Amino acid sequence: MTKRIIRILLAAAILCGTFNACHRRPLEEPSSAVRIAIKVDVKTVTNVNANIRTSVKLYGTNTSLWEEKLSQLDPDLMRVLVYDPQTDKLLTQSFISSTEIDEEGNKVFMGSLGISHGDYNFLVYNFDTPTTQVTQENTESTILAYTDEVSDAVKAKYFGTKAEEDYENVNIHYEPEHLLVANEKNVRISPHDTLVVVRTEASTVVDTYYLQVRVKGMQFASSATAVISGLSPSNHIGFNLRTVDPSAAVVFDMQKGQDLSLEGENKDILCAVFNTFGKIENISSDLIVTFNVVDTEGNLRQYSANLDTVFQTEEAILYHWLIIDESYFIIDIPDPQPNPNPGGNGGFQPQVDDWEEEEGTMIL
């Protein structure tokens, strides 16, 4: 309860500050109250609550990779923006937090907004995503959801001295949290209306993918991350349009696990569930994944593969599963003991002098 009150107070403070910046048209004395009902329908979210790969088991835990993403689909606060369809400008806004559960078990946000008669566009999104930010909201055509680029310090944390060499010119962004957005265009409120109920559905503008790669020598792996390039960095949520230029990369941690559906004795995999603003359509030869694996002696080993073909597989299209199987590519981690690095310290901050790179060729 305290958490919700703090969020409401924060929203109220922001609301007071932004009212002065909004471009408004003259409104008559409000003669009707618009009661907003937002239906958050998580059934439309691919791979998060419907396409979980149940054959995957993580080492040392019973936690599901999908749990964190599921929690992002249960917001506590929604922001309502009202735009003029003719001028594209923001007229007013409000925040709603009262909820109920409808007959289908979906969370519905309820709130009131006083406004005069006219035609309006409504844009609603959840206002509790620390990673995913929203800017340029004064016009509907420019409002943008995005995540910050990671700092040089974060790059150094993940990639050590290799960050300056391999990632200096790469726009690596933080992974976005799910942003549930509803758009309702050209809502007419007549002079004789006293109460108008606007009911709309909110769905995410963020994609969730599952990534899996086969591993040999898992016993020699300490930790791992992945960087995927060729992705959209943001979304113009007023019209749900992904930005495409320049493309971006996202970085996220990989987990050790086993896929029990695989044949043979070795079922070891590195896997992750990650969010992105989406794959850029028709892009080719730019969807590259680089796995950064720190071995037990603190050496950072890099393995790269092209994901163009993987994104076109049936599993990727239907379930958002990016399965890199043994016929495409495999991570082979050698025993570091024959050539130990005395300065290695493991983890994500290795002291590394010699970096070993392995380029994988995908057999198509």
C-alpha beads as a LAMMPS data file, in Angstrom:
LAMMPS data file: protein, C-alpha beads

364 atoms
363 bonds

1 atom types
1 bond types

-500.0 500.0 xlo xhi
-500.0 500.0 ylo yhi
-500.0 500.0 zlo zhi

Masses

1 110.0

Atoms # bond

1 1 1 0.000 0.000 0.000
2 1 1 2.831 2.387 0.908
3 1 1 4.526 1.672 -2.434
4 1 1 1.330 2.522 -4.308
5 1 1 0.804 5.789 -2.332
6 1 1 4.362 6.893 -3.081
7 1 1 3.847 6.229 -6.799
8 1 1 0.579 8.196 -6.804
9 1 1 2.218 11.150 -5.036
10 1 1 5.118 11.043 -7.493
11 1 1 2.705 10.972 -10.412
12 1 1 0.789 13.928 -8.954
13 1 1 3.991 15.948 -8.622
14 1 1 4.970 15.189 -12.227
15 1 1 1.442 16.032 -13.337
16 1 1 1.645 19.479 -11.731
17 1 1 4.966 20.151 -13.416
18 1 1 3.939 19.062 -16.880
19 1 1 0.623 20.906 -16.958
20 1 1 2.468 24.167 -17.506
21 1 1 4.359 22.668 -20.459
22 1 1 1.329 21.214 -22.254
23 1 1 -0.008 22.937 -25.357
24 1 1 -3.720 23.365 -24.834
25 1 1 -6.625 24.533 -26.864
26 1 1 -9.358 26.529 -25.064
27 1 1 -11.717 24.153 -23.297
28 1 1 -15.277 25.050 -22.412
29 1 1 -16.594 24.546 -18.920
30 1 1 -16.417 20.741 -18.561
31 1 1 -19.907 19.447 -19.183
32 1 1 -19.146 15.745 -19.226
33 1 1 -16.878 13.399 -17.329
34 1 1 -14.967 10.785 -19.274
35 1 1 -14.648 7.601 -17.260
36 1 1 -11.634 5.677 -18.503
37 1 1 -11.639 1.885 -18.362
38 1 1 -8.346 0.249 -19.392
39 1 1 -8.262 -3.471 -20.000
40 1 1 -4.747 -4.886 -19.672
41 1 1 -4.898 -8.017 -21.801
42 1 1 -1.697 -10.007 -21.273
43 1 1 -2.884 -12.826 -23.529
44 1 1 -1.476 -10.928 -26.504
45 1 1 2.087 -11.053 -25.141
46 1 1 3.990 -13.634 -27.164
47 1 1 6.238 -16.035 -25.231
48 1 1 5.752 -14.528 -21.779
49 1 1 2.780 -16.420 -20.397
50 1 1 1.902 -18.836 -23.190
51 1 1 5.090 -20.101 -24.834
52 1 1 7.344 -21.041 -21.927
53 1 1 9.881 -23.708 -22.851
54 1 1 9.131 -26.178 -20.072
55 1 1 11.950 -28.590 -20.976
56 1 1 14.567 -26.098 -19.722
57 1 1 15.923 -26.519 -16.204
58 1 1 18.386 -24.058 -14.671
59 1 1 21.336 -25.211 -12.616
60 1 1 20.937 -24.807 -8.846
61 1 1 17.482 -23.207 -8.807
62 1 1 13.833 -23.896 -9.463
63 1 1 13.214 -20.317 -10.607
64 1 1 11.757 -19.846 -14.067
65 1 1 13.456 -17.530 -16.530
66 1 1 10.038 -16.068 -17.353
67 1 1 8.978 -14.974 -13.853
68 1 1 10.570 -11.528 -14.010
69 1 1 8.967 -10.758 -17.373
70 1 1 5.559 -11.889 -16.099
71 1 1 5.758 -9.500 -13.154
72 1 1 6.250 -6.611 -15.594
73 1 1 2.770 -7.271 -16.991
74 1 1 1.033 -6.407 -13.703
75 1 1 1.276 -2.595 -13.471
76 1 1 0.065 -0.442 -10.566
77 1 1 -0.352 2.929 -12.245
78 1 1 -1.451 4.113 -15.690
79 1 1 -0.896 7.503 -17.295
80 1 1 -3.660 8.885 -19.545
81 1 1 -2.719 11.451 -22.199
82 1 1 -5.369 13.291 -24.226
83 1 1 -4.386 14.674 -27.657
84 1 1 -6.076 16.944 -30.188
85 1 1 -6.440 14.898 -33.432
86 1 1 -6.215 18.071 -35.516
87 1 1 -3.124 19.709 -34.035
88 1 1 -1.426 16.568 -32.638
89 1 1 -0.812 18.453 -29.374
90 1 1 -1.242 17.292 -25.790
91 1 1 -4.323 18.856 -24.149
92 1 1 -4.396 17.317 -20.696
93 1 1 -3.416 14.222 -18.744
94 1 1 -4.248 12.224 -15.674
95 1 1 -3.089 9.207 -13.664
96 1 1 -5.316 6.292 -12.676
97 1 1 -4.612 3.565 -10.164
98 1 1 -7.991 2.154 -9.059
99 1 1 -8.368 -1.392 -10.348
100 1 1 -10.835 -4.235 -10.552
101 1 1 -10.836 -7.670 -12.137
102 1 1 -13.279 -8.239 -15.002
103 1 1 -15.243 -11.399 -15.766
104 1 1 -12.363 -12.800 -17.826
105 1 1 -9.841 -12.342 -15.026
106 1 1 -8.102 -9.325 -16.598
107 1 1 -6.997 -6.288 -14.620
108 1 1 -9.034 -3.163 -15.446
109 1 1 -7.957 0.343 -14.447
110 1 1 -10.727 2.831 -13.666
111 1 1 -10.500 6.610 -13.430
112 1 1 -12.339 9.850 -14.224
113 1 1 -11.293 12.805 -16.341
114 1 1 -13.289 16.021 -16.695
115 1 1 -13.285 17.370 -20.241
116 1 1 -15.571 19.353 -22.549
117 1 1 -17.166 18.065 -25.742
118 1 1 -15.038 17.495 -28.827
119 1 1 -12.942 14.861 -30.618
120 1 1 -9.936 13.384 -28.836
121 1 1 -7.203 10.778 -29.092
122 1 1 -6.418 8.867 -25.904
123 1 1 -3.016 7.330 -25.202
124 1 1 -2.532 5.256 -22.052
125 1 1 0.559 3.469 -20.747
126 1 1 1.810 2.069 -17.443
127 1 1 3.813 4.553 -15.424
128 1 1 5.989 2.191 -13.372
129 1 1 8.856 1.090 -15.620
130 1 1 12.230 2.322 -14.290
131 1 1 14.162 1.004 -17.297
132 1 1 11.733 1.915 -20.089
133 1 1 11.388 5.696 -20.236
134 1 1 8.986 7.954 -22.139
135 1 1 9.871 11.351 -23.600
136 1 1 8.651 13.945 -26.140
137 1 1 5.057 13.497 -24.994
138 1 1 3.850 16.999 -25.982
139 1 1 2.760 15.667 -29.383
140 1 1 1.284 12.294 -30.215
141 1 1 3.524 11.782 -33.233
142 1 1 6.745 12.269 -31.269
143 1 1 6.092 10.523 -27.943
144 1 1 8.858 7.953 -27.620
145 1 1 9.568 4.956 -25.389
146 1 1 13.255 4.067 -25.071
147 1 1 16.002 2.830 -22.782
148 1 1 19.315 4.510 -22.050
149 1 1 22.563 3.381 -23.564
150 1 1 24.816 1.580 -21.125
151 1 1 27.695 3.629 -19.787
152 1 1 31.353 3.004 -20.497
153 1 1 31.664 1.733 -16.920
154 1 1 28.981 -0.888 -17.545
155 1 1 30.651 -1.906 -20.800
156 1 1 33.915 -2.334 -18.918
157 1 1 32.113 -4.414 -16.287
158 1 1 30.798 -6.816 -18.909
159 1 1 33.657 -6.819 -21.409
160 1 1 36.768 -5.588 -19.605
161 1 1 39.400 -3.942 -21.804
162 1 1 37.719 -5.521 -24.846
163 1 1 34.894 -2.957 -24.544
164 1 1 36.929 -0.171 -26.132
165 1 1 38.040 -2.351 -29.028
166 1 1 34.847 -4.207 -29.949
167 1 1 32.013 -2.031 -28.616
168 1 1 33.242 1.545 -28.905
169 1 1 30.866 2.383 -31.773
170 1 1 28.046 -0.011 -30.847
171 1 1 24.874 1.482 -29.343
172 1 1 24.300 -0.983 -26.507
173 1 1 21.079 -0.271 -24.628
174 1 1 19.623 -1.534 -21.395
175 1 1 16.980 -4.207 -21.821
176 1 1 13.502 -2.565 -21.826
177 1 1 10.766 -3.524 -19.402
178 1 1 7.322 -4.244 -20.805
179 1 1 5.352 -1.089 -21.579
180 1 1 1.608 -1.698 -21.880
181 1 1 0.113 0.860 -24.263
182 1 1 -3.473 1.569 -25.342
183 1 1 -4.456 3.895 -28.193
184 1 1 -8.023 5.014 -28.786
185 1 1 -8.394 7.367 -31.744
186 1 1 -11.105 9.931 -32.566
187 1 1 -13.266 9.550 -29.469
188 1 1 -16.213 11.924 -29.849
189 1 1 -17.861 13.561 -26.870
190 1 1 -21.063 15.380 -27.851
191 1 1 -22.405 18.480 -26.077
192 1 1 -25.283 16.445 -24.643
193 1 1 -23.143 13.706 -23.084
194 1 1 -22.866 13.719 -19.326
195 1 1 -20.820 10.538 -18.985
196 1 1 -18.732 8.767 -21.613
197 1 1 -17.104 5.425 -20.959
198 1 1 -13.986 4.763 -23.046
199 1 1 -12.984 1.117 -22.938
200 1 1 -9.733 0.086 -24.565
201 1 1 -7.156 -2.689 -24.407
202 1 1 -3.502 -2.215 -23.566
203 1 1 -0.837 -4.489 -25.014
204 1 1 2.928 -4.400 -24.838
205 1 1 5.172 -2.639 -27.352
206 1 1 8.117 -4.773 -26.187
207 1 1 8.977 -8.241 -27.496
208 1 1 10.203 -11.077 -25.277
209 1 1 12.520 -13.732 -26.716
210 1 1 14.057 -16.924 -25.372
211 1 1 17.676 -17.537 -26.438
212 1 1 19.457 -20.892 -26.155
213 1 1 22.848 -22.157 -27.323
214 1 1 24.499 -25.579 -26.897
215 1 1 27.656 -25.739 -24.748
216 1 1 30.550 -28.147 -24.412
217 1 1 32.810 -27.811 -21.372
218 1 1 30.167 -26.166 -19.195
219 1 1 32.237 -27.106 -16.117
220 1 1 34.812 -24.539 -17.243
221 1 1 32.303 -21.654 -17.441
222 1 1 32.015 -19.173 -14.593
223 1 1 29.544 -16.642 -16.050
224 1 1 28.322 -15.357 -19.390
225 1 1 26.525 -12.495 -21.074
226 1 1 25.151 -11.996 -24.570
227 1 1 24.986 -8.961 -26.860
228 1 1 22.555 -8.991 -29.791
229 1 1 22.828 -6.274 -32.437
230 1 1 20.470 -5.257 -35.237
231 1 1 17.504 -4.436 -32.965
232 1 1 15.185 -1.458 -32.642
233 1 1 16.228 1.043 -29.943
234 1 1 12.817 2.654 -29.275
235 1 1 9.137 2.936 -30.198
236 1 1 6.916 5.904 -31.141
237 1 1 4.067 4.650 -28.970
238 1 1 1.501 7.133 -30.307
239 1 1 1.295 4.955 -33.427
240 1 1 3.296 1.884 -32.286
241 1 1 6.105 2.506 -34.767
242 1 1 9.542 1.086 -34.033
243 1 1 12.561 3.201 -34.816
244 1 1 15.093 1.567 -37.112
245 1 1 17.994 3.964 -37.650
246 1 1 20.400 3.639 -36.067
247 1 1 19.892 0.083 -34.919
248 1 1 20.822 -0.889 -31.381
249 1 1 22.130 -3.804 -29.383
250 1 1 20.937 -5.142 -26.025
251 1 1 23.052 -6.856 -23.385
252 1 1 21.816 -9.365 -20.821
253 1 1 23.066 -12.159 -18.579
254 1 1 23.000 -15.796 -19.655
255 1 1 22.120 -18.633 -17.270
256 1 1 23.508 -22.167 -17.087
257 1 1 20.952 -24.881 -17.649
258 1 1 19.914 -28.056 -19.390
259 1 1 17.361 -28.661 -22.115
260 1 1 15.944 -32.101 -21.316
261 1 1 14.443 -32.385 -24.807
262 1 1 17.882 -32.591 -26.432
263 1 1 19.278 -35.924 -27.579
264 1 1 22.531 -37.342 -26.277
265 1 1 24.180 -37.207 -22.887
266 1 1 25.250 -33.568 -23.070
267 1 1 22.161 -31.395 -22.612
268 1 1 24.062 -28.358 -21.329
269 1 1 22.981 -24.947 -22.585
270 1 1 23.392 -21.275 -21.900
271 1 1 19.984 -19.606 -21.994
272 1 1 18.162 -16.356 -21.266
273 1 1 14.805 -14.659 -21.625
274 1 1 15.297 -11.071 -22.738
275 1 1 13.217 -8.083 -23.825
276 1 1 13.718 -5.858 -26.844
277 1 1 11.805 -3.212 -28.762
278 1 1 11.914 -5.704 -31.590
279 1 1 13.735 -7.064 -34.571
280 1 1 13.987 -4.604 -37.438
281 1 1 11.993 -6.028 -40.320
282 1 1 13.842 -7.003 -43.500
283 1 1 17.209 -6.437 -41.902
284 1 1 19.882 -8.933 -42.915
285 1 1 23.497 -9.700 -41.995
286 1 1 23.261 -7.460 -38.925
287 1 1 21.572 -9.725 -36.378
288 1 1 24.712 -10.829 -34.606
289 1 1 24.911 -12.433 -31.173
290 1 1 28.174 -12.389 -29.245
291 1 1 28.482 -14.604 -26.192
292 1 1 31.023 -13.360 -23.656
293 1 1 31.963 -16.323 -21.465
294 1 1 34.233 -15.957 -18.444
295 1 1 35.935 -19.262 -17.656
296 1 1 36.927 -20.543 -14.228
297 1 1 40.330 -18.875 -14.499
298 1 1 38.901 -15.438 -15.306
299 1 1 39.642 -15.526 -19.041
300 1 1 36.997 -13.897 -21.230
301 1 1 36.226 -15.903 -24.366
302 1 1 33.999 -14.554 -27.132
303 1 1 31.846 -16.588 -29.512
304 1 1 29.876 -14.891 -32.285
305 1 1 27.151 -16.146 -34.615
306 1 1 24.741 -14.675 -37.152
307 1 1 21.075 -14.933 -36.113
308 1 1 19.427 -14.084 -39.444
309 1 1 18.453 -17.690 -40.152
310 1 1 17.513 -18.410 -36.525
311 1 1 15.032 -15.518 -36.521
312 1 1 13.383 -17.089 -39.575
313 1 1 12.808 -20.516 -38.016
314 1 1 9.313 -21.698 -37.154
315 1 1 10.143 -21.710 -33.445
316 1 1 11.211 -18.060 -33.610
317 1 1 8.159 -16.944 -35.560
318 1 1 5.580 -18.880 -33.536
319 1 1 7.065 -18.852 -30.046
320 1 1 9.892 -16.266 -30.037
321 1 1 12.379 -19.052 -29.284
322 1 1 15.859 -18.446 -30.698
323 1 1 17.296 -21.950 -30.565
324 1 1 20.901 -22.197 -31.743
325 1 1 21.321 -25.928 -32.078
326 1 1 24.443 -27.950 -32.706
327 1 1 24.035 -27.944 -36.485
328 1 1 24.299 -24.131 -36.491
329 1 1 26.790 -23.295 -33.801
330 1 1 28.130 -24.553 -30.468
331 1 1 30.131 -22.953 -27.676
332 1 1 33.159 -25.085 -26.861
333 1 1 34.900 -23.933 -23.673
334 1 1 38.383 -25.431 -23.321
335 1 1 39.981 -26.411 -20.029
336 1 1 41.889 -23.283 -18.889
337 1 1 44.195 -25.181 -16.540
338 1 1 46.923 -26.044 -19.078
339 1 1 47.546 -22.295 -19.482
340 1 1 46.295 -20.678 -16.277
341 1 1 46.157 -16.922 -16.027
342 1 1 47.725 -15.948 -12.669
343 1 1 45.922 -12.605 -12.669
344 1 1 42.487 -14.001 -13.428
345 1 1 39.820 -13.326 -10.863
346 1 1 36.675 -14.704 -12.502
347 1 1 33.288 -13.041 -12.447
348 1 1 32.359 -10.093 -14.625
349 1 1 35.469 -8.040 -13.907
350 1 1 38.313 -10.179 -15.217
351 1 1 41.855 -8.898 -15.326
352 1 1 42.703 -10.149 -18.784
353 1 1 45.745 -9.543 -20.930
354 1 1 45.077 -11.987 -23.760
355 1 1 41.550 -12.276 -25.135
356 1 1 40.609 -15.335 -27.073
357 1 1 38.021 -15.037 -29.813
358 1 1 36.283 -17.825 -31.641
359 1 1 34.211 -17.091 -34.709
360 1 1 31.468 -19.623 -35.397
361 1 1 30.172 -20.454 -38.845
362 1 1 26.505 -21.327 -39.060
363 1 1 25.812 -24.207 -41.448
364 1 1 22.699 -23.239 -43.407

Bonds

1 1 1 2
2 1 2 3
3 1 3 4
4 1 4 5
5 1 5 6
6 1 6 7
7 1 7 8
8 1 8 9
9 1 9 10
10 1 10 11
11 1 11 12
12 1 12 13
13 1 13 14
14 1 14 15
15 1 15 16
16 1 16 17
17 1 17 18
18 1 18 19
19 1 19 20
20 1 20 21
21 1 21 22
22 1 22 23
23 1 23 24
24 1 24 25
25 1 25 26
26 1 26 27
27 1 27 28
28 1 28 29
29 1 29 30
30 1 30 31
31 1 31 32
32 1 32 33
33 1 33 34
34 1 34 35
35 1 35 36
36 1 36 37
37 1 37 38
38 1 38 39
39 1 39 40
40 1 40 41
41 1 41 42
42 1 42 43
43 1 43 44
44 1 44 45
45 1 45 46
46 1 46 47
47 1 47 48
48 1 48 49
49 1 49 50
50 1 50 51
51 1 51 52
52 1 52 53
53 1 53 54
54 1 54 55
55 1 55 56
56 1 56 57
57 1 57 58
58 1 58 59
59 1 59 60
60 1 60 61
61 1 61 62
62 1 62 63
63 1 63 64
64 1 64 65
65 1 65 66
66 1 66 67
67 1 67 68
68 1 68 69
69 1 69 70
70 1 70 71
71 1 71 72
72 1 72 73
73 1 73 74
74 1 74 75
75 1 75 76
76 1 76 77
77 1 77 78
78 1 78 79
79 1 79 80
80 1 80 81
81 1 81 82
82 1 82 83
83 1 83 84
84 1 84 85
85 1 85 86
86 1 86 87
87 1 87 88
88 1 88 89
89 1 89 90
90 1 90 91
91 1 91 92
92 1 92 93
93 1 93 94
94 1 94 95
95 1 95 96
96 1 96 97
97 1 97 98
98 1 98 99
99 1 99 100
100 1 100 101
101 1 101 102
102 1 102 103
103 1 103 104
104 1 104 105
105 1 105 106
106 1 106 107
107 1 107 108
108 1 108 109
109 1 109 110
110 1 110 111
111 1 111 112
112 1 112 113
113 1 113 114
114 1 114 115
115 1 115 116
116 1 116 117
117 1 117 118
118 1 118 119
119 1 119 120
120 1 120 121
121 1 121 122
122 1 122 123
123 1 123 124
124 1 124 125
125 1 125 126
126 1 126 127
127 1 127 128
128 1 128 129
129 1 129 130
130 1 130 131
131 1 131 132
132 1 132 133
133 1 133 134
134 1 134 135
135 1 135 136
136 1 136 137
137 1 137 138
138 1 138 139
139 1 139 140
140 1 140 141
141 1 141 142
142 1 142 143
143 1 143 144
144 1 144 145
145 1 145 146
146 1 146 147
147 1 147 148
148 1 148 149
149 1 149 150
150 1 150 151
151 1 151 152
152 1 152 153
153 1 153 154
154 1 154 155
155 1 155 156
156 1 156 157
157 1 157 158
158 1 158 159
159 1 159 160
160 1 160 161
161 1 161 162
162 1 162 163
163 1 163 164
164 1 164 165
165 1 165 166
166 1 166 167
167 1 167 168
168 1 168 169
169 1 169 170
170 1 170 171
171 1 171 172
172 1 172 173
173 1 173 174
174 1 174 175
175 1 175 176
176 1 176 177
177 1 177 178
178 1 178 179
179 1 179 180
180 1 180 181
181 1 181 182
182 1 182 183
183 1 183 184
184 1 184 185
185 1 185 186
186 1 186 187
187 1 187 188
188 1 188 189
189 1 189 190
190 1 190 191
191 1 191 192
192 1 192 193
193 1 193 194
194 1 194 195
195 1 195 196
196 1 196 197
197 1 197 198
198 1 198 199
199 1 199 200
200 1 200 201
201 1 201 202
202 1 202 203
203 1 203 204
204 1 204 205
205 1 205 206
206 1 206 207
207 1 207 208
208 1 208 209
209 1 209 210
210 1 210 211
211 1 211 212
212 1 212 213
213 1 213 214
214 1 214 215
215 1 215 216
216 1 216 217
217 1 217 218
218 1 218 219
219 1 219 220
220 1 220 221
221 1 221 222
222 1 222 223
223 1 223 224
224 1 224 225
225 1 225 226
226 1 226 227
227 1 227 228
228 1 228 229
229 1 229 230
230 1 230 231
231 1 231 232
232 1 232 233
233 1 233 234
234 1 234 235
235 1 235 236
236 1 236 237
237 1 237 238
238 1 238 239
239 1 239 240
240 1 240 241
241 1 241 242
242 1 242 243
243 1 243 244
244 1 244 245
245 1 245 246
246 1 246 247
247 1 247 248
248 1 248 249
249 1 249 250
250 1 250 251
251 1 251 252
252 1 252 253
253 1 253 254
254 1 254 255
255 1 255 256
256 1 256 257
257 1 257 258
258 1 258 259
259 1 259 260
260 1 260 261
261 1 261 262
262 1 262 263
263 1 263 264
264 1 264 265
265 1 265 266
266 1 266 267
267 1 267 268
268 1 268 269
269 1 269 270
270 1 270 271
271 1 271 272
272 1 272 273
273 1 273 274
274 1 274 275
275 1 275 276
276 1 276 277
277 1 277 278
278 1 278 279
279 1 279 280
280 1 280 281
281 1 281 282
282 1 282 283
283 1 283 284
284 1 284 285
285 1 285 286
286 1 286 287
287 1 287 288
288 1 288 289
289 1 289 290
290 1 290 291
291 1 291 292
292 1 292 293
293 1 293 294
294 1 294 295
295 1 295 296
296 1 296 297
297 1 297 298
298 1 298 299
299 1 299 300
300 1 300 301
301 1 301 302
302 1 302 303
303 1 303 304
304 1 304 305
305 1 305 306
306 1 306 307
307 1 307 308
308 1 308 309
309 1 309 310
310 1 310 311
311 1 311 312
312 1 312 313
313 1 313 314
314 1 314 315
315 1 315 316
316 1 316 317
317 1 317 318
318 1 318 319
319 1 319 320
320 1 320 321
321 1 321 322
322 1 322 323
323 1 323 324
324 1 324 325
325 1 325 326
326 1 326 327
327 1 327 328
328 1 328 329
329 1 329 330
330 1 330 331
331 1 331 332
332 1 332 333
333 1 333 334
334 1 334 335
335 1 335 336
336 1 336 337
337 1 337 338
338 1 338 339
339 1 339 340
340 1 340 341
341 1 341 342
342 1 342 343
343 1 343 344
344 1 344 345
345 1 345 346
346 1 346 347
347 1 347 348
348 1 348 349
349 1 349 350
350 1 350 351
351 1 351 352
352 1 352 353
353 1 353 354
354 1 354 355
355 1 355 356
356 1 356 357
357 1 357 358
358 1 358 359
359 1 359 360
360 1 360 361
361 1 361 362
362 1 362 363
363 1 363 364
